[in-house]
Amino acid sequence: MPLIRTVTATRYVTPLREGGSLPAIVEADDDGLYVLKFRGAGQGPKALIAELVAGEIGRALGLPVPEIVFVELDPVLGHAEPDPEVQDLIAASAGLNLALDYLPGSLAFDPLAGATLDPRLASSVVWFDAYVTNVDRTPRNPNLLLWHKRLWLIDHGAALYVHHTWTDYLARSRTPFARIKEHVLLPFAAALPEADDALGARLTPDLLRAIVQLIPEAWLGDEPGFADRAGQREAYVAYLTARLEAPRRFVEEAVNARAQPV
C-alpha cells in the first residue's frame, strides 16, 4: 500500500516562475531538494489533491512519476525573501504542502522525440492521463521531463477535474475524455489495447481507497452535497472505481482519436 514520507522545508531555494501557481525548489531536513506545490496558491488544495491522487496512481501503475512527499512549511522561511508575492505565498501555505522529488539537470521533453519512445510506455501514459482526466499533457504543455535518458511525468494538479463540481459524478465517471486527442504522446501510443489490459487490472478498489486515504483531512474542507469529509473520500473512490468498469469509454475515445487522420 502507498506510503508518503513527510519532510520539513528548511530553505527556500528559488521560485519556478514557468508554473502558474509559482512552485519553488526547496531544501528539506533530509537534505533533499523538492519542487514544492503550495497549498496557498491560487488553485487551492484541490490542485494538491489531484497531484497526490493522480501521481500515486501513476506510481502504482509503474509509471515514472518522481517521489511525492508531504512538506511541512514554516512561514518564517518567507522572511528572508525580497519578493512580496513569495512572502505572501509562503505565509498562506503554512503547514502541510506537497512536493515532488527535484530532478536536477532534467530537460523539457521535445514532442519531436516521441517517435523514439517505446510504444508501450507512450500507450501507458496516454491510458493513465485519460483515466485521471489530465488536461495538461499537450504539445504546448507536455509536463514531461527527460532525466538520465528516461522520461518522467510531472504536474498532475489539473487532473481529476470532477472534484471541482461533484454533481452527477458517477454518471460522469462513464464519460470519455475528449481532450485525449490533444495528448502529446497519442501519435506514438500504438499499444493502447495492451496497455488497457495490463494497467486496468492493477487498480483494485482497495488500492484506490488506500491512495485516497492519503489525502490530508485539512485539504478536503467543506464541500456542498457531502455530509462530511469521509463522504468526499468515498466519492473519489467511487468515481475512480466506476471509471474502470467495462467498457472503458476513455480507452475507446483514445483509440478512436488516434485513428483520426492528422
N, C-alpha and C positions, 0 to 999 in steps of 0.2 A: 504494500500500500504506500502511496506517496507520503513523503515527509519533507517539510520545508524548514530549513535552518533559519534562525533569527540572528542577525548581527546588529551591531550598533555603529552608526556612522561616526567617524572620528575626525574627518576632514572633508570639506567641500573642495573639490579639485577644480572643476571647470564646467560651465554650462554647455549643453549641446543644443545650439540655437537652431539647428535644422529641424528639430522636433517642435510641433505646435504647442506642446504642453511644457516646453522648456525643461526637459530632463537634464540630469547632470551626472558627471562622473564623480563618485565619492570614494573615499577610502574608509574601510571599516576596521573594527577591532580584531579581525582575523588577518589583518594585513592585506586583504584582497581589495581589488578595485571593482566597482559595480556601476552599472548605469541605473541610476535611481529614477523611479517614476513617482512623482509627488502626489500624495492624496489631496493636497490643497490646490492642485492645478485646475484649470477651467473645466476639464472633462469630468472632474469629480471622482468619487470612489468607484463608480461603475466601470470606469476605464481600467482601474486596478483589478477589479473582479474579473473582467474579461481577459486581462493579461494573465492573471493567475490561472483561471479555469482552462482557457484555451491552451495556454502554454504547457500546463501539466498534462492535458490530454495529448498534446503533441509529443511530449516526452514519454508518456505511457505507450504511445504508438511506435516509439523508437526513432522518432524524427529528431534532427539535430537542432534542438532548442537549448540555448545556454541555461545553466542552472539558475533557478529562480529562488530568491531569498526574501524574507521579510527584513526590513531595516527600521530599527528604532532611531528616530531623529530628534535630537535636542535642538530647540530653536536658537540656542546660544551659538550654533555653527554659523548663523547668518550675521552675527555682529561684526565680523571682520570683512564682510562683502561690501564693496563700494556701490554695487548696483541695487537701487531700491526695489526693483522688481524681484531680484533674487532674494533680498531680505524678506520681502512680504511673502514670497512663496514658501520659504523655509519656515517662517513663523506660522503660516496657515497649515503646515503639514506636520506640526509637532506630533510625535507619537509614532504609530506603525505605518510604514510605507512598503513599497515593493521595489525590487531591483533585479536586474539580470547580470550575470557574470560579464564583466567587461572583456572584450576580445581585442587586445592591443595589436595594432598593425593590420586589422582586418580591412578589407576593401569592399566597396559597394559592388553588388552584383551587376554585371553588364548583361542586359537581356539578350544581346547578340551571342553570348556564350552559352545560351540554353541548349543549343544543339549538342554540346559536349557532355551534358548531364546524362546519367543513367535514366532511361525512360521509367524505370520502376520508382526511382526517387522522385522524379518530376510528377508522376502519377499519384504517388502517396501524398505529396504536398498539395496538389490540386484537390484530392479527395478530402484531406483534412480541412482545408480552407473552405470548401463547400459545406462540409458538415458543421463547422462552427460559424458559418456565415461571416467570414473575414473579408471585408471590402478593401483591405489595404495590401494587395499583392499585385499591383498593376505595373505596366511598364513605366508609368510616371512615378510610382512609389512602390518599388518591389519589396522593401523591407526584408531583403536578403543580403547576407554578407558572405564573403569568401575569406576564410581564415585557415591557415595551414593547408591550403588547397582543398578545403572542404566547405560545402555550403552550410550556412546557418540561418535559421528562421528567427526573426526578432519582431517585436512590436505587434502585439495582438490586442491592443486596447480598443480597437474599433470592431472587434468580433462580438458575437452574441448580442446583436443589437435588439433582440427580442426583449431584453431586460429594461429597455428604455420605455417600453409600453407593453405591459404584460397582458393586455386584452387579447382573448382568444389564443393564448399561447400554444395550447395543444393542437388546435387546428393549424396554426402557423408552423408547427413543427413538421408538418407533412408537405409544406410547400417547397418547390425547387428554389434554387439560388441563381437568379438570372444574371447577377453580376459576375458569375464564374466565367462568362465569355470574355471578360477583360483580364483574366488571370495571366500573369506574365509567363507562366510555365505551361499553360494549356496546350500550345502547339507541340510541346515535347512530351506530353502525357499520353504515350502510346499504350499504356498498360492499365487503363482505368478499371476494367472489369477484374483484373488480377488484384489490383490494389483494394478494390471493394471487398473481394473475398478474404484477403489477408487482414485488413485493418478492422473491418466491421466486427469480426469475431473477438477482437481483443478488448473491446469496450463493453465490459459487463456492467449491469446495473450496480453491483457492489463497488466496482472501481469508480464509476461516475459519482456515486454517492460519497465515496471517500475523498475524491477531489473537491467536490462541492463543500464538504465539511471543513476544508482548509480555509474557506473564506472567513476572515475575522468578523466577529459579531458587529463591531462598530462600523464596518463598511456597508452593512446592509441597510441601516437606517429604517425609516418608516416608509412603507410602500402601500399605496391605495389598493384595496382588493385583497389584502392579506391580514389575517388577524394578528400574526406575529412573525418574527424572523424565521422561525422554523418553517412556516408556510412558504416563505420565499425560497428557502433552500430546497424544499420539496418541488417547487416549481422549476428550478434549474434541473433537478434530477429527472423530473417527468418530461420536460422538454427535450433534454439530451437523449433520454432513453427512447422516447417516441420517434425521434428523428431517425433512429437506426432501424425502425421497423420496415420490413419489405412490403412493397417495392420501394427502394430508396430513390425518391424523385430527384434529390440533389445529385445523385450519380447519373441518372438518366439525362438530366439537364446538362451536365458536364460533357457526357458522351455526345449528345446532340450538338452542343456548341462547338465541339472540336471538329465535328463533321461538316460544319458550315464552310462554304468557300470564303477565303480571305478577301 
